[in-house]
């Protein structure tokens, strides 16, 4: 969760409200159980309800508000997005991936439970996300639900999050140029952020220009987020980040900082944020002011 130094009080209040709403939606969709497989659901709840900025769900809620989408529907979408994001974090922390012991200031899921349970928890969270999207409570129009399912599948699959993770693993043995690093991060980080913004437009049955503007905004925002993440990995503190620092450098991975240098990376992040904000000019009357402010927050964040 951002500190008051990182976000204005108005943005902070909106983010806090969204975090509370999404956490309640997650808890409802992932109730505790006394079934024999309860350990799996405990791990799923642990991996999703153990903190986090909820940036992607907040993007979904903000984009949905642009089209006057019912907040209950928006929260269901937000929860589904967080299920996919948290599944990716659980798997990312596994010994076969990044081998990280700490996530959001707490032991990673495979440390709190065990490796096999963590793998199953991630798998089940991914499946749950699509269960939520395909449910009539998300939208009464089956075409809208199909569009949501297809868009998330593209964002999470081989041309999105999973493909980006594959490139990330290859990056431990290969030196990537700036273009490949950008592609990696657009897939691994940016595609889910893009879906978060696009989902609000899909729910609101928005026109193509508005939908494209939100996708372009999210593309640039996601890349800016990753650039700042690379910077924080070199100069941030574990107590603020809630995860180990310097892991990319130790793994020998090519990053924006290692390729461009810290100052040029900061300049690139600033350029991307300004570019992201310009995409929102299609929304008049200050309708997209929260998304614009969020872009600035991403640039200035410390965690």
N, C-alpha and C positions, 0 to 999 in steps of 0.2 A: 504494500500500500504506500503511495507517495506521501512524503511529509509535506507540511505547509510551505516549506521552503521551495518545493519543487512544483507546486501547482497553486493557482490562485484559490482563494477561499470558496468562490462560487464553483469552480471546477472540482475542487476537493469534495464539496458537498454532493455534487452530482455523481462523482465516482464512488463515494461512500454509500450513497443511496443505491446505486447500481450493484455494488458488491454485495450489499445486504440482500437485495432482491434476488440476485443470481444464486447466492449461497442457499437461500430458502428454497429456490426452485430445484437446485441440485439435491438438497436434502429430501425433498418430496419425491423426486424421481429415483432416488437411491436410498430407500428406507432401510433401517436396520432389520435384520431377520434372525430368526432362531432356527432356520433350516440347517441341515448338515453342512451345506456349502457356505455357511455364514462367513467363514474366514475370507472367502473371495470378495464378498460384499464389504467386509471390513477394510480390506486392502483398497478396494475401489473408492470407498469414502475417504480413507486416509490420503489417497493420492489426489483427491479433488478438493477436499475441505480442509486442507492444511495450510491455508493462506494463499498468497498470490495477488497480483495487481488486477487481475480480471480485465486486462486491457482489451482483449478480443471480444468478450461479452459486452463491454461498454461500447465498443464500436458498433456492434450489432444493434444495441438499444438506441444509440444516437441516430443511426441511419434509419431505423424503423420509425423513429419520431418524425423524421422529415416527411413521411408519407402518412402520418396519423394512424399508424398501425396500433392495434390493441396491445397494451403493455404486457398482458399475460402471454400473448403469442410471442412477443419479442423476447420475453424471459425464457421461454421454452427453447427458442433458437439460441439464445445466449448460453444456456446450460449445455445444449448439444455441442456447441463450439468448444466450450471448456472441457467437455468430456474428451473430445479429440485432442485438444492441446495437452491435457493432463496424461492421456494415454501416451502421447509422444514423449513427454518428459519422463514418465516411468520407464519406458523402453530405452530412452536416451541415456539414462543413468546406469543401465545394466552393465555388468562386467564386460560383456561382449561388445559394448558400445563405448561410452565415455568413462565407464567405471567410476562414477561419482558417488560418494558416500553421503553427500549433503544436498538437500533441495529445500528451498524456502526456509532455511534455518533449522531444518529438522532432518533426521536420518531419511535417506532415500527409501522408497517403498521396498526395494529388495533387501535393504538393511533392516527395516522395521519388521518385515515378514520373512520372506525368503525369495530366492530368484525365481523359482517356478511359479509361486503365487503372484509375483510382480508381473510376470509375462502374461498370465491369465487375466489379471486385473486390467492390464492395458488392452488386451484383446476384447474383453467384455465391455470396457468403456467405449471402444470404437463401435462395437455393435449397438450399444445403447444409444449412441448419437443418432444413428440411422433409424432406430426404432422411434425415437422422439420426433424426428423430422417427418416420418411417414404417418404419424398418428393424426386423426382428424382434429384433435384439439389444437394442433399447430396451425391448421388452416382447413376450412371446409372444402376448398377447391382442390381436387386431386391433381390437377395440372400444376398448381403452385407447389404442392408437396413433392411431385416428381421433379420439378425444376430445382427445388432445394436439395433433394437427394443427389441428383446428378452433379450439381455445382460443388457439393461437399466431397463427393467421390473424386472429382477431378482435383480438388485442392489437397486431398489427403493421400492420393495414390502415387503411382510411379512417376507422373509428370508434376507432382507437387511435393508434399511433405516427405514421403518415403524416398522419392528420387533424390531430393535434396540431402537427406540423411546418407544415402549411398555415396553421393559426391563428397560429403563431409568425411566419411570413412576413408575414401580414396585419397582425400587430401592429407592424410597422415603419411602417405608414401610418395605422393606426387606434389610438385610445386605448381600452384595454380596462378594464372595471370588474373588481372583485375576483372576481365570479362567473365571468366569462369567463376570467380568468387561471387560476383554479382548474381550470376545465374543460380548458383548454389543457394544463396540466401533468399533470392526471390522465391525459390521453390520451397525451401525448408521453413522460412519464417513468413515470407510475404504472401504466399498463396492462401494461408488460413486467415490472415488479416483481410485479404481481398474478399474472401467468402463472407467474413463477418460483416463487411460493409455492403456487399452485394445482396446478402440475405434479407436485409431490411428493405431493399428495393424490390426484391422478388415478392416478399410478403405484401408489400404495398402495390404490387402490379404497376410499378413505375415504368415510364417510357425508356427507350434505349439511351437517349442522351444523358438522363439522370443516372441510369445504371452504369453507363460507361464512365461518367465523371467520378462516381464513387469508387469504381475499380481502379481508375488511374490514381486517385488520391491514396487509396490503400497500398497500391504498388510502391509508390514513392515513400509513403510512411513506413511500410515494412522494411524497406532497405535502409532508411534513416535509423530505424530502431536497431537494426543489426549493426550498423556502423557504430552507434553509440554503445552498443553491447560489447563490441570489440574494444572500444576505448576503455570502458569500465573494467573489462577483463585485465587490462594492464595497470589501471590506476585506482580501481575500486577496492573496497574492503569487504571481507567476508561478512562482517557483522551487519553491513548495510545490504549486501547483495543476497545473503542467505544461501550462497553456494560458493564452492571453491573458486579462487581467482588464478589467472595465469595458466589455466589448463590447456588452452589452445597452443600457447607457446611451448609448453612442455611436450605436447603431442606432436609438435613440428608442423602444425597446420598453417596454411596461408590464410591470412586475414586481411581486412582492409588496413589495419594498423601496420602489420608487418610488410605489406606491399607498398602502401602509400606514405607511411610515416604518420605519426599522431596528428600533427598540425593539418596536413592535407586531408586526413580522414575527418577531422572536425569540420573543415571547410566543406567537404562533400556532404556531410550530414546536414549542415545549414542550408546548402543549396537544395537538397532533396526535400527538406521541410517546406521551404518557400515554394517549391514547385508543387508540392502536395496541396498547399493552401490555395494556389491559383486554380487548381482543378475544381474547387468548390464554388467558384464565382457564378456558376450556373444557378445556384440556389440563392434567390434574392431575399431581401428583408431580414437579413441576419439569421436565417433559418439554420445555417450551418456553422454558426459562431462557436458552438461547443467543439465541433470537430476541428476547427481551426486552432482553437486554444489547446486541444489535445495534442496537435502536431507540435506545438511549441513546447509542451510538457515533455514529449518524447525526447526532444533535443536537449533539454536541461535536466533530465532525470539523473538521480544519483544511485538508483537501485533498479 
